[in-house]
């Protein structure tokens, strides 16, 4: 099955709860990043968890191992189901996130490539491939790979096998759900849903691509 993950990047608590509540029947998980967490506080996770959907902490954790552990402990204590980390600080830093996630029955995803044009400045020339090696070395649960570049998703799938791929960049950034859905385990959609006049209807439009 290809899940539909709502990237809930609004900055108001009431707005976030309203959109999430309306979309809950049409989505499979909710991803929260810094915009909402900084605006509403980490406690928003506990409120959203009442919807019964997995919550992904998109904090792109990227520090020394001890700090990563401290961050992830706070993430999972708040009620999240998964955390997204950067791999460039090295395997030991990723391992800290993975161990914290697994200790709480959660998951850890590593950014292999990002979806915006500027990402190619550094996520190129073998870097994503090395990040996939780190995913294998550390036991991370999967990667983040760009829906805006399906050919890269295919290449990275060949490296990580059955580990999960969550893919942002659908909708506002131009990623095509029809092309990317068969390649990944989760489609991440933000503005195209939460910015719509009817967020639930916008989420429902992705139903044909959930399999």
DOTOR-867565 format. One record per residue: x negated, y negated, z negated of N, C-alpha, C, O in turn; residue in three letters; residue number from 1. Coordinates in nm, 2 decimals, decimal comma, m for minus. Layout:
N
X  Y  Z  X  Y  Z  X  Y  Z  X  Y  Z  ALA  NUM $
...
***
This chain:
211
m0,08  0,12  0,00  0,00  0,00  0,00  m0,09  m0,13  0,00  m0,19  m0,13  m0,07  UNK  1 $
m0,05  m0,22  0,08  m0,12  m0,35  0,07  m0,04  m0,45  m0,01  0,08  m0,48  0,02  UNK  2 $
m0,09  m0,49  m0,12  m0,02  m0,57  m0,22  m0,02  m0,72  m0,17  m0,11  m0,76  m0,09  UNK  3 $
0,08  m0,79  m0,22  0,08  m0,93  m0,20  0,05  m1,00  m0,33  0,12  m0,99  m0,43  UNK  4 $
m0,06  m1,08  m0,33  m0,11  m1,14  m0,45  m0,08  m1,29  m0,43  m0,13  m1,36  m0,34  UNK  5 $
0,00  m1,35  m0,52  0,02  m1,49  m0,52  m0,09  m1,57  m0,59  m0,12  m1,54  m0,71  UNK  6 $
m0,16  m1,65  m0,52  m0,26  m1,74  m0,58  m0,19  m1,86  m0,63  m0,16  m1,95  m0,55  UNK  7 $
m0,17  m1,87  m0,76  m0,09  m1,97  m0,82  m0,17  m2,09  m0,86  m0,21  m2,11  m0,98  UNK  8 $
m0,21  m2,18  m0,77  m0,30  m2,29  m0,79  m0,23  m2,42  m0,81  m0,28  m2,52  m0,78  UNK  9 $
m0,11  m2,42  m0,87  m0,05  m2,54  m0,92  m0,11  m2,58  m1,05  m0,18  m2,51  m1,11  UNK  10 $
m0,08  m2,70  m1,09  m0,14  m2,75  m1,21  m0,04  m2,79  m1,32  m0,08  m2,86  m1,42  UNK  11 $
0,08  m2,75  m1,30  0,18  m2,78  m1,41  0,24  m2,65  m1,46  0,27  m2,56  m1,39  UNK  12 $
0,24  m2,64  m1,60  0,29  m2,52  m1,66  0,43  m2,48  m1,62  0,46  m2,37  m1,58  UNK  13 $
0,52  m2,58  m1,63  0,66  m2,55  m1,59  0,68  m2,51  m1,44  0,75  m2,42  m1,41  UNK  14 $
0,60  m2,58  m1,36  0,61  m2,55  m1,22  0,55  m2,40  m1,19  0,61  m2,33  m1,11  UNK  15 $
0,45  m2,37  m1,26  0,39  m2,24  m1,24  0,48  m2,13  m1,29  0,50  m2,03  m1,22  UNK  16 $
0,55  m2,15  m1,40  0,64  m2,05  m1,45  0,76  m2,04  m1,36  0,81  m1,93  m1,34  UNK  17 $
0,81  m2,15  m1,31  0,93  m2,15  m1,22  0,89  m2,07  m1,09  0,97  m1,99  m1,05  UNK  18 $
0,78  m2,11  m1,03  0,74  m2,04  m0,90  0,72  m1,89  m0,92  0,77  m1,81  m0,84  UNK  19 $
0,64  m1,86  m1,03  0,61  m1,72  m1,05  0,74  m1,64  m1,08  0,76  m1,53  m1,03  UNK  20 $
0,83  m1,70  m1,16  0,96  m1,63  m1,19  1,04  m1,60  m1,06  1,10  m1,50  m1,04  UNK  21 $
1,04  m1,70  m0,97  1,12  m1,69  m0,85  1,06  m1,59  m0,75  1,13  m1,51  m0,69  UNK  22 $
0,93  m1,58  m0,75  0,86  m1,50  m0,66  0,83  m1,36  m0,71  0,80  m1,27  m0,63  UNK  23 $
0,85  m1,33  m0,84  0,81  m1,21  m0,90  0,87  m1,08  m0,82  0,80  m0,99  m0,81  UNK  24 $
1,00  m1,09  m0,78  1,05  m0,97  m0,71  0,98  m0,94  m0,57  0,99  m0,83  m0,52  UNK  25 $
0,91  m1,04  m0,52  0,86  m1,03  m0,39  0,71  m1,01  m0,38  0,65  m1,00  m0,27  UNK  26 $
0,64  m1,01  m0,50  0,50  m1,00  m0,50  0,45  m0,89  m0,59  0,53  m0,83  m0,66  UNK  27 $
0,32  m0,86  m0,58  0,27  m0,75  m0,66  0,17  m0,79  m0,77  0,14  m0,71  m0,86  UNK  28 $
0,12  m0,91  m0,76  0,03  m0,96  m0,86  0,02  m1,11  m0,85  0,06  m1,17  m0,75  UNK  29 $
m0,04  m1,17  m0,96  m0,06  m1,32  m0,96  m0,20  m1,34  m0,99  m0,26  m1,29  m1,08  UNK  30 $
m0,26  m1,43  m0,91  m0,40  m1,48  m0,93  m0,40  m1,62  m0,99  m0,34  m1,71  m0,93  UNK  31 $
m0,47  m1,64  m1,09  m0,48  m1,77  m1,16  m0,63  m1,82  m1,15  m0,72  m1,74  m1,19  UNK  32 $
m0,65  m1,94  m1,11  m0,78  m1,99  m1,10  m0,80  m2,11  m1,20  m0,71  m2,13  m1,29  UNK  33 $
m0,90  m2,18  m1,19  m0,93  m2,30  m1,28  m0,82  m2,40  m1,27  m0,80  m2,46  m1,38  UNK  34 $
m0,76  m2,44  m1,16  m0,66  m2,55  m1,16  m0,56  m2,53  m1,26  m0,53  m2,62  m1,34  UNK  35 $
m0,49  m2,41  m1,27  m0,39  m2,39  m1,36  m0,44  m2,36  m1,50  m0,38  m2,41  m1,60  UNK  36 $
m0,55  m2,29  m1,52  m0,60  m2,26  m1,65  m0,65  m2,38  m1,72  m0,63  m2,40  m1,84  UNK  37 $
m0,71  m2,48  m1,65  m0,76  m2,60  m1,71  m0,64  m2,69  m1,74  m0,64  m2,77  m1,84  UNK  38 $
m0,54  m2,69  m1,66  m0,43  m2,78  m1,68  m0,33  m2,73  m1,79  m0,28  m2,81  m1,87  UNK  39 $
m0,31  m2,60  m1,79  m0,21  m2,55  m1,88  m0,26  m2,47  m2,00  m0,19  m2,44  m2,09  UNK  40 $
m0,39  m2,44  m1,99  m0,46  m2,36  m2,10  m0,45  m2,21  m2,07  m0,37  m2,17  m1,99  UNK  41 $
m0,54  m2,14  m2,13  m0,55  m2,00  m2,10  m0,43  m1,92  m2,14  m0,40  m1,81  m2,09  UNK  42 $
m0,36  m1,98  m2,24  m0,23  m1,92  m2,29  m0,13  m1,90  m2,18  m0,03  m1,82  m2,20  UNK  43 $
m0,14  m1,97  m2,07  m0,04  m1,95  m1,96  m0,04  m1,81  m1,91  0,06  m1,76  m1,87  UNK  44 $
m0,15  m1,74  m1,93  m0,16  m1,60  m1,89  m0,06  m1,51  m1,97  0,01  m1,43  m1,91  UNK  45 $
m0,05  m1,54  m2,10  0,05  m1,46  m2,18  0,19  m1,49  m2,14  0,27  m1,39  m2,14  UNK  46 $
0,22  m1,61  m2,10  0,36  m1,64  m2,05  0,39  m1,57  m1,92  0,49  m1,52  m1,90  UNK  47 $
0,29  m1,58  m1,83  0,31  m1,51  m1,70  0,32  m1,36  m1,71  0,38  m1,29  m1,63  UNK  48 $
0,24  m1,31  m1,81  0,24  m1,16  m1,83  0,38  m1,11  m1,86  0,40  m0,99  m1,84  UNK  49 $
0,47  m1,19  m1,91  0,60  m1,15  m1,94  0,68  m1,10  m1,82  0,78  m1,04  m1,83  UNK  50 $
0,63  m1,14  m1,70  0,70  m1,10  m1,57  0,66  m0,96  m1,54  0,73  m0,90  m1,45  UNK  51 $
0,57  m0,90  m1,61  0,53  m0,76  m1,58  0,44  m0,73  m1,46  0,43  m0,62  m1,42  UNK  52 $
0,38  m0,84  m1,41  0,29  m0,82  m1,30  0,15  m0,83  m1,34  0,11  m0,90  m1,44  UNK  53 $
0,06  m0,76  m1,27  m0,09  m0,78  m1,30  m0,13  m0,92  m1,28  m0,08  m0,99  m1,19  UNK  54 $
m0,22  m0,97  m1,37  m0,28  m1,10  m1,36  m0,43  m1,10  m1,33  m0,50  m1,03  m1,40  UNK  55 $
m0,47  m1,17  m1,23  m0,61  m1,17  m1,19  m0,67  m1,31  m1,23  m0,62  m1,41  m1,19  UNK  56 $
m0,78  m1,30  m1,30  m0,85  m1,43  m1,34  m0,95  m1,46  m1,24  m1,06  m1,40  m1,23  UNK  57 $
m0,92  m1,56  m1,15  m1,02  m1,60  m1,05  m1,11  m1,71  m1,10  m1,09  m1,83  m1,06  UNK  58 $
m1,20  m1,67  m1,19  m1,29  m1,77  m1,24  m1,43  m1,76  m1,18  m1,52  m1,83  m1,22  UNK  59 $
m1,44  m1,66  m1,09  m1,57  m1,64  m1,02  m1,69  m1,65  m1,12  m1,78  m1,74  m1,10  UNK  60 $
m1,68  m1,57  m1,22  m1,78  m1,57  m1,33  m1,92  m1,56  m1,27  m1,95  m1,46  m1,20  UNK  61 $
m2,01  m1,65  m1,31  m2,14  m1,65  m1,25  m2,25  m1,70  m1,35  m2,29  m1,82  m1,34  UNK  62 $
m2,28  m1,62  m1,45  m2,37  m1,67  m1,56  m2,46  m1,56  m1,60  m2,46  m1,45  m1,54  UNK  63 $
m2,54  m1,58  m1,70  m2,62  m1,47  m1,76  m2,53  m1,37  m1,82  m2,42  m1,39  m1,85  UNK  64 $
m2,58  m1,24  m1,84  m2,50  m1,13  m1,88  m2,42  m1,16  m2,01  m2,30  m1,14  m2,02  UNK  65 $
m2,49  m1,22  m2,11  m2,42  m1,24  m2,24  m2,31  m1,34  m2,22  m2,20  m1,32  m2,28  UNK  66 $
m2,33  m1,45  m2,15  m2,22  m1,55  m2,13  m2,11  m1,48  m2,05  m1,99  m1,51  m2,08  UNK  67 $
m2,14  m1,40  m1,95  m2,04  m1,34  m1,87  m1,95  m1,25  m1,96  m1,83  m1,24  m1,95  UNK  68 $
m2,02  m1,18  m2,05  m1,94  m1,09  m2,15  m1,85  m1,18  m2,23  m1,73  m1,14  m2,25  UNK  69 $
m1,89  m1,29  m2,28  m1,81  m1,37  m2,36  m1,69  m1,43  m2,29  m1,58  m1,43  m2,34  UNK  70 $
m1,72  m1,47  m2,16  m1,61  m1,52  m2,08  m1,50  m1,41  m2,05  m1,38  m1,43  m2,07  UNK  71 $
m1,55  m1,29  m2,01  m1,46  m1,18  m1,98  m1,38  m1,14  m2,10  m1,27  m1,10  m2,09  UNK  72 $
m1,44  m1,14  m2,22  m1,37  m1,10  m2,34  m1,25  m1,20  m2,36  m1,14  m1,15  m2,40  UNK  73 $
m1,27  m1,32  m2,34  m1,16  m1,42  m2,35  m1,06  m1,40  m2,25  m0,94  m1,41  m2,27  UNK  74 $
m1,10  m1,37  m2,13  m1,01  m1,34  m2,01  m0,91  m1,23  m2,05  m0,79  m1,24  m2,03  UNK  75 $
m0,97  m1,11  m2,09  m0,88  m1,00  m2,12  m0,80  m1,01  m2,25  m0,69  m0,95  m2,26  UNK  76 $
m0,86  m1,08  m2,34  m0,78  m1,11  m2,46  m0,66  m1,19  m2,43  m0,55  m1,18  m2,50  UNK  77 $
m0,66  m1,27  m2,33  m0,55  m1,36  m2,30  m0,44  m1,29  m2,22  m0,33  m1,34  m2,21  UNK  78 $
m0,47  m1,17  m2,17  m0,37  m1,09  m2,11  m0,39  m1,06  m1,96  m0,30  m1,01  m1,89  UNK  79 $
m0,51  m1,10  m1,91  m0,53  m1,07  m1,77  m0,56  m0,92  m1,74  m0,60  m0,85  m1,83  UNK  80 $
m0,54  m0,88  m1,62  m0,56  m0,74  m1,58  m0,69  m0,72  m1,50  m0,74  m0,61  m1,49  UNK  81 $
m0,74  m0,83  m1,45  m0,86  m0,82  m1,37  m0,94  m0,96  m1,37  m0,88  m1,06  m1,40  UNK  82 $
m1,07  m0,95  m1,34  m1,15  m1,07  m1,33  m1,23  m1,07  m1,20  m1,27  m0,96  m1,15  UNK  83 $
m1,25  m1,19  m1,14  m1,33  m1,20  m1,02  m1,46  m1,27  m1,06  m1,47  m1,37  m1,13  UNK  84 $
m1,57  m1,20  m1,02  m1,71  m1,25  m1,05  m1,79  m1,28  m0,93  m1,76  m1,22  m0,82  UNK  85 $
m1,89  m1,36  m0,94  m1,99  m1,37  m0,83  m2,10  m1,27  m0,85  m2,13  m1,24  m0,96  UNK  86 $
m2,15  m1,23  m0,74  m2,26  m1,13  m0,75  m2,40  m1,18  m0,74  m2,50  m1,11  m0,78  UNK  87 $
m2,41  m1,31  m0,70  m2,55  m1,37  m0,68  m2,63  m1,38  m0,81  m2,75  m1,39  m0,80  UNK  88 $
m2,57  m1,39  m0,93  m2,66  m1,39  m1,05  m2,73  m1,26  m1,07  m2,82  m1,25  m1,16  UNK  89 $
m2,69  m1,15  m1,00  m2,76  m1,03  m1,01  m2,68  m0,91  m1,07  m2,58  m0,94  m1,13  UNK  90 $
m2,73  m0,79  m1,06  m2,66  m0,67  m1,10  m2,63  m0,67  m1,25  m2,53  m0,63  m1,30  UNK  91 $
m2,73  m0,72  m1,33  m2,71  m0,72  m1,48  m2,59  m0,81  m1,52  m2,51  m0,78  m1,61  UNK  92 $
m2,58  m0,93  m1,45  m2,47  m1,02  m1,48  m2,33  m0,95  m1,44  m2,23  m0,97  m1,51  UNK  93 $
m2,33  m0,89  m1,32  m2,21  m0,82  m1,28  m2,18  m0,71  m1,37  m2,06  m0,69  m1,40  UNK  94 $
m2,28  m0,63  m1,41  m2,25  m0,52  m1,50  m2,18  m0,57  m1,63  m2,09  m0,50  m1,68  UNK  95 $
m2,22  m0,68  m1,68  m2,16  m0,73  m1,80  m2,01  m0,76  m1,78  m1,93  m0,72  m1,87  UNK  96 $
m1,97  m0,81  m1,66  m1,83  m0,83  m1,63  m1,76  m0,70  m1,61  m1,65  m0,68  m1,66  UNK  97 $
m1,82  m0,60  m1,54  m1,76  m0,47  m1,52  m1,74  m0,40  m1,65  m1,63  m0,34  m1,68  UNK  98 $
m1,84  m0,40  m1,74  m1,82  m0,33  m1,87  m1,71  m0,39  m1,95  m1,64  m0,32  m2,02  UNK  99 $
m1,71  m0,52  m1,95  m1,60  m0,59  m2,03  m1,46  m0,56  m1,98  m1,37  m0,53  m2,05  UNK  100 $
m1,45  m0,56  m1,84  m1,32  m0,53  m1,78  m1,28  m0,39  m1,81  m1,17  m0,36  m1,85  UNK  101 $
m1,37  m0,29  m1,79  m1,34  m0,15  m1,81  m1,31  m0,12  m1,96  m1,23  m0,03  m1,99  UNK  102 $
m1,37  m0,19  m2,05  m1,35  m0,17  m2,19  m1,20  m0,21  m2,23  m1,15  m0,16  m2,33  UNK  103 $
m1,15  m0,30  m2,15  m1,01  m0,34  m2,17  m0,91  m0,28  m2,08  m0,79  m0,32  m2,07  UNK  104 $
m0,95  m0,17  m2,00  m0,87  m0,11  m1,91  m0,84  m0,19  m1,78  m0,74  m0,17  m1,72  UNK  105 $
m0,93  m0,29  m1,76  m0,90  m0,38  m1,65  m1,00  m0,36  m1,53  m1,07  m0,26  m1,53  UNK  106 $
m1,00  m0,45  m1,43  m1,08  m0,44  m1,32  m1,17  m0,56  m1,30  m1,14  m0,67  m1,35  UNK  107 $
m1,28  m0,54  m1,22  m1,37  m0,65  m1,19  m1,39  m0,64  m1,04  m1,43  m0,54  m0,98  UNK  108 $
m1,37  m0,76  m0,97  m1,40  m0,77  m0,83  m1,51  m0,87  m0,81  m1,53  m0,97  m0,88  UNK  109 $
m1,59  m0,85  m0,71  m1,71  m0,93  m0,68  m1,68  m1,00  m0,54  m1,64  m0,94  m0,45  UNK  110 $
m1,71  m1,13  m0,54  m1,70  m1,20  m0,42  m1,81  m1,16  m0,32  m1,93  m1,18  m0,35  UNK  111 $
m1,77  m1,10  m0,21  m1,87  m1,07  m0,10  m1,88  m1,18  0,00  m1,99  m1,21  0,05  UNK  112 $
m1,77  m1,23  0,04  m1,77  m1,35  0,13  m1,64  m1,44  0,09  m1,54  m1,38  0,04  UNK  113 $
m1,66  m1,57  0,11  m1,54  m1,66  0,09  m1,48  m1,70  0,22  m1,54  m1,67  0,33  UNK  114 $
m1,36  m1,75  0,22  m1,28  m1,77  0,34  m1,30  m1,91  0,41  m1,25  m1,92  0,52  UNK  115 $
m1,36  m2,00  0,35  m1,37  m2,14  0,41  m1,49  m2,14  0,50  m1,58  m2,06  0,49  UNK  116 $
m1,49  m2,24  0,60  m1,60  m2,24  0,70  m1,74  m2,26  0,63  m1,83  m2,19  0,68  UNK  117 $
m1,75  m2,34  0,53  m1,88  m2,36  0,47  m1,94  m2,24  0,40  m2,06  m2,24  0,37  UNK  118 $
m1,86  m2,14  0,38  m1,91  m2,02  0,31  m2,02  m1,96  0,38  m2,11  m1,89  0,33  UNK  119 $
m2,02  m1,97  0,52  m2,13  m1,91  0,60  m2,26  m1,97  0,58  m2,36  m1,91  0,62  UNK  120 $
m2,27  m2,08  0,50  m2,40  m2,14  0,48  m2,49  m2,04  0,40  m2,61  m2,03  0,42  UNK  121 $
m2,43  m1,97  0,30  m2,51  m1,88  0,22  m2,46  m1,73  0,23  m2,54  m1,64  0,21  UNK  122 $
m2,33  m1,71  0,25  m2,27  m1,58  0,26  m2,30  m1,53  0,40  m2,20  m1,50  0,48  UNK  123 $
m2,42  m1,51  0,44  m2,46  m1,47  0,57  m2,59  m1,40  0,57  m2,66  m1,39  0,46  UNK  124 $
m2,64  m1,35  0,68  m2,77  m1,30  0,70  m2,80  m1,18  0,60  m2,91  m1,18  0,53  UNK  125 $
m2,70  m1,09  0,58  m2,73  m0,98  0,50  m2,69  m1,00  0,35  m2,69  m0,90  0,28  UNK  126 $
m2,65  m1,12  0,31  m2,61  m1,14  0,17  m2,49  m1,06  0,13  m2,49  m1,00  0,03  UNK  127 $
m2,38  m1,07  0,21  m2,26  m0,99  0,18  m2,29  m0,84  0,16  m2,24  m0,77  0,08  UNK  128 $
m2,38  m0,79  0,25  m2,41  m0,65  0,25  m2,48  m0,62  0,12  m2,45  m0,51  0,06  UNK  129 $
m2,57  m0,70  0,07  m2,64  m0,68  m0,05  m2,54  m0,69  m0,17  m2,56  m0,61  m0,27  UNK  130 $
m2,45  m0,78  m0,16  m2,35  m0,79  m0,27  m2,26  m0,66  m0,27  m2,22  m0,62  m0,38  UNK  131 $
m2,23  m0,60  m0,16  m2,16  m0,47  m0,16  m2,25  m0,36  m0,23  m2,19  m0,27  m0,29  UNK  132 $
m2,38  m0,37  m0,21  m2,46  m0,27  m0,28  m2,46  m0,29  m0,43  m2,46  m0,19  m0,50  UNK  133 $
m2,45  m0,42  m0,47  m2,44  m0,44  m0,61  m2,30  m0,39  m0,67  m2,30  m0,34  m0,78  UNK  134 $
m2,20  m0,40  m0,59  m2,07  m0,35  m0,63  m2,08  m0,20  m0,65  m2,03  m0,15  m0,75  UNK  135 $
m2,15  m0,13  m0,56  m2,17  0,02  m0,58  m2,26  0,05  m0,70  m2,23  0,14  m0,78  UNK  136 $
m2,36  m0,03  m0,72  m2,46  m0,01  m0,83  m2,39  m0,03  m0,97  m2,42  0,05  m1,06  UNK  137 $
m2,30  m0,12  m0,98  m2,25  m0,16  m1,11  m2,12  m0,10  m1,14  m2,07  m0,10  m1,26  UNK  138 $
m2,06  m0,03  m1,04  m1,93  0,03  m1,07  m1,81  m0,07  m1,06  m1,70  m0,04  m1,12  UNK  139 $
m1,83  m0,18  m1,00  m1,72  m0,28  m0,99  m1,61  m0,21  m0,90  m1,63  m0,12  m0,83  UNK  140 $
m1,49  m0,27  m0,92  m1,37  m0,20  m0,86  m1,35  m0,24  m0,71  m1,28  m0,17  m0,64  UNK  141 $
m1,41  m0,35  m0,67  m1,39  m0,39  m0,53  m1,45  m0,53  m0,50  m1,53  m0,58  m0,58  UNK  142 $
m1,41  m0,58  m0,39  m1,47  m0,71  m0,34  m1,36  m0,80  m0,30  m1,24  m0,77  m0,27  UNK  143 $
m1,40  m0,93  m0,29  m1,32  m1,03  m0,22  m1,38  m1,06  m0,08  m1,50  m1,09  m0,07  UNK  144 $
m1,30  m1,05  0,02  m1,35  m1,06  0,16  m1,25  m1,14  0,24  m1,13  m1,13  0,21  UNK  145 $
m1,29  m1,22  0,33  m1,21  m1,33  0,39  m1,11  m1,28  0,50  m1,15  m1,22  0,60  UNK  146 $
m0,98  m1,31  0,48  m0,88  m1,29  0,59  m0,91  m1,37  0,71  m0,86  m1,34  0,82  UNK  147 $
m0,98  m1,48  0,70  m1,01  m1,57  0,81  m1,12  m1,51  0,90  m1,14  m1,56  1,02  UNK  148 $
m1,18  m1,40  0,86  m1,28  m1,33  0,95  m1,26  m1,18  0,94  m1,34  m1,11  0,87  UNK  149 $
m1,16  m1,13  1,00  m1,12  m0,98  0,99  m1,24  m0,89  1,04  m1,25  m0,78  0,98  UNK  150 $
m1,32  m0,94  1,13  m1,43  m0,86  1,17  m1,53  m0,83  1,06  m1,60  m0,73  1,05  UNK  151 $
m1,54  m0,93  0,97  m1,63  m0,91  0,85  m1,57  m0,82  0,75  m1,64  m0,74  0,68  UNK  152 $
m1,44  m0,82  0,74  m1,37  m0,73  0,65  m1,39  m0,59  0,69  m1,42  m0,50  0,61  UNK  153 $
m1,38  m0,57  0,83  m1,41  m0,43  0,88  m1,55  m0,38  0,85  m1,57  m0,27  0,81  UNK  154 $
m1,64  m0,47  0,87  m1,78  m0,44  0,84  m1,81  m0,41  0,70  m1,88  m0,31  0,66  UNK  155 $
m1,75  m0,48  0,61  m1,77  m0,46  0,46  m1,69  m0,34  0,42  m1,74  m0,27  0,32  UNK  156 $
m1,58  m0,31  0,48  m1,51  m0,19  0,44  m1,59  m0,06  0,47  m1,59  0,03  0,39  UNK  157 $
m1,67  m0,07  0,57  m1,76  0,04  0,60  m1,86  0,07  0,50  m1,91  0,18  0,48  UNK  158 $
m1,90  m0,04  0,42  m2,00  m0,03  0,32  m1,94  0,01  0,18  m2,01  0,08  0,11  UNK  159 $
m1,82  m0,03  0,15  m1,77  0,00  0,02  m1,67  0,12  0,01  m1,63  0,15  m0,10  UNK  160 $
m1,64  0,17  0,13  m1,55  0,29  0,13  m1,41  0,26  0,07  m1,34  0,17  0,11  UNK  161 $
m1,38  0,34  m0,03  m1,24  0,34  m0,09  m1,23  0,23  m0,20  m1,12  0,22  m0,26  UNK  162 $
m1,33  0,16  m0,23  m1,32  0,05  m0,33  m1,22  m0,05  m0,27  m1,21  m0,06  m0,15  UNK  163 $
m1,16  m0,13  m0,36  m1,05  m0,22  m0,31  m1,11  m0,35  m0,25  m1,22  m0,39  m0,28  UNK  164 $
m1,03  m0,40  m0,15  m1,06  m0,53  m0,10  m0,94  m0,62  m0,11  m0,83  m0,58  m0,07  UNK  165 $
m0,96  m0,73  m0,18  m0,86  m0,84  m0,19  m0,90  m0,95  m0,09  m1,02  m0,99  m0,09  UNK  166 $
m0,81  m1,00  m0,01  m0,85  m1,09  0,09  m0,77  m1,22  0,09  m0,65  m1,22  0,11  UNK  167 $
m0,84  m1,33  0,06  m0,78  m1,47  0,06  m0,80  m1,53  0,20  m0,87  m1,48  0,29  UNK  168 $
m0,72  m1,64  0,22  m0,73  m1,71  0,35  m0,62  m1,70  0,44  m0,62  m1,75  0,55  UNK  169 $
m0,51  m1,63  0,39  m0,39  m1,61  0,48  m0,30  m1,73  0,46  m0,29  m1,79  0,35  UNK  170 $
m0,24  m1,78  0,57  m0,15  m1,89  0,56  m0,21  m2,02  0,59  m0,25  m2,05  0,70  UNK  171 $
m0,24  m2,10  0,49  m0,29  m2,24  0,51  m0,43  m2,24  0,57  m0,46  m2,33  0,65  UNK  172 $
m0,51  m2,13  0,55  m0,64  m2,13  0,61  m0,64  m2,06  0,74  m0,75  m2,06  0,81  UNK  173 $
m0,53  m2,00  0,78  m0,52  m1,95  0,92  m0,53  m1,80  0,93  m0,52  m1,75  1,04  UNK  174 $
m0,56  m1,73  0,82  m0,56  m1,58  0,83  m0,43  m1,52  0,87  m0,33  m1,56  0,83  UNK  175 $
m0,44  m1,42  0,96  m0,32  m1,35  1,01  m0,29  m1,23  0,93  m0,36  m1,13  0,93  UNK  176 $
m0,17  m1,23  0,86  m0,14  m1,11  0,78  m0,12  m0,99  0,86  m0,15  m0,88  0,81  UNK  177 $
m0,07  m1,00  0,99  m0,05  m0,88  1,07  m0,19  m0,81  1,10  m0,19  m0,69  1,11  UNK  178 $
m0,29  m0,89  1,11  m0,42  m0,83  1,14  m0,49  m0,79  1,02  m0,56  m0,68  1,02  UNK  179 $
m0,48  m0,86  0,91  m0,56  m0,83  0,79  m0,50  m0,72  0,70  m0,57  m0,65  0,64  UNK  180 $
m0,37  m0,71  0,70  m0,30  m0,62  0,61  m0,34  m0,48  0,62  m0,36  m0,41  0,52  UNK  181 $
m0,36  m0,42  0,74  m0,40  m0,28  0,75  m0,55  m0,26  0,70  m0,59  m0,14  0,68  UNK  182 $
m0,62  m0,37  0,68  m0,76  m0,35  0,65  m0,79  m0,36  0,50  m0,90  m0,32  0,46  UNK  183 $
m0,70  m0,41  0,42  m0,72  m0,45  0,28  m0,62  m0,39  0,19  m0,52  m0,33  0,23  UNK  184 $
m0,65  m0,40  0,06  m0,56  m0,35  m0,04  m0,47  m0,46  m0,10  m0,37  m0,43  m0,16  UNK  185 $
m0,51  m0,58  m0,08  m0,44  m0,69  m0,13  m0,45  m0,82  m0,04  m0,57  m0,86  m0,02  UNK  186 $
m0,34  m0,88  0,00  m0,34  m1,01  0,07  m0,32  m1,12  m0,03  m0,22  m1,11  m0,11  UNK  187 $
m0,41  m1,21  m0,04  m0,40  m1,33  m0,13  m0,34  m1,44  m0,06  m0,40  m1,49  0,04  UNK  188 $
m0,23  m1,49  m0,10  m0,16  m1,61  m0,04  m0,13  m1,71  m0,14  m0,07  m1,68  m0,25  UNK  189 $
m0,17  m1,84  m0,11  m0,15  m1,95  m0,21  m0,05  m2,05  m0,16  0,07  m2,04  m0,17  UNK  190 $
m0,11  m2,15  m0,09  m0,03  m2,27  m0,05  0,09  m2,23  0,04  0,20  m2,30  0,03  UNK  191 $
0,08  m2,13  0,12  0,19  m2,10  0,21  0,31  m2,05  0,13  0,42  m2,05  0,18  UNK  192 $
0,29  m2,01  0,01  0,40  m1,97  m0,08  0,44  m2,08  m0,18  0,55  m2,13  m0,18  UNK  193 $
0,34  m2,11  m0,27  0,38  m2,21  m0,37  0,40  m2,35  m0,32  0,47  m2,42  m0,39  UNK  194 $
0,36  m2,38  m0,20  0,39  m2,51  m0,15  0,51  m2,52  m0,06  0,55  m2,62  m0,01  UNK  195 $
0,58  m2,40  m0,05  0,70  m2,40  0,03  0,82  m2,45  m0,04  0,82  m2,45  m0,17  UNK  196 $
0,92  m2,50  0,03  1,04  m2,55  m0,03  1,11  m2,44  m0,11  1,17  m2,46  m0,21  UNK  197 $
1,11  m2,32  m0,05  1,16  m2,20  m0,12  1,05  m2,10  m0,13  1,03  m2,02  m0,04  UNK  198 $
0,99  m2,10  m0,24  0,87  m2,01  m0,26  0,91  m1,87  m0,25  0,83  m1,79  m0,20  UNK  199 $
1,02  m1,83  m0,31  1,06  m1,69  m0,30  1,08  m1,64  m0,16  1,04  m1,53  m0,12  UNK  200 $
1,15  m1,73  m0,08  1,17  m1,69  0,06  1,04  m1,68  0,14  1,02  m1,60  0,22  UNK  201 $
0,94  m1,77  0,11  0,81  m1,77  0,17  0,74  m1,64  0,14  0,67  m1,58  0,22  UNK  202 $
0,75  m1,60  0,01  0,69  m1,47  m0,03  0,75  m1,35  0,04  0,69  m1,26  0,08  UNK  203 $
0,88  m1,36  0,05  0,96  m1,25  0,11  0,92  m1,23  0,26  0,93  m1,12  0,31  UNK  204 $
0,88  m1,34  0,32  0,84  m1,33  0,46  0,72  m1,24  0,48  0,69  m1,19  0,60  UNK  205 $
0,64  m1,21  0,38  0,53  m1,12  0,39  0,56  m0,97  0,37  0,48  m0,89  0,38  UNK  206 $
0,69  m0,95  0,34  0,74  m0,81  0,32  0,70  m0,71  0,43  0,66  m0,60  0,40  UNK  207 $
0,71  m0,75  0,55  0,67  m0,65  0,66  0,52  m0,61  0,66  0,49  m0,50  0,71  UNK  208 $
0,44  m0,68  0,59  0,30  m0,65  0,59  0,26  m0,57  0,46  0,14  m0,53  0,45  UNK  209 $
0,35  m0,56  0,37  0,32  m0,48  0,25  0,36  m0,33  0,28  0,47  m0,31  0,33  UNK  210 $
0,27  m0,25  0,27  0,29  m0,11  0,31  0,24  m0,01  0,20  0,26  0,11  0,22  UNK  211 $
***
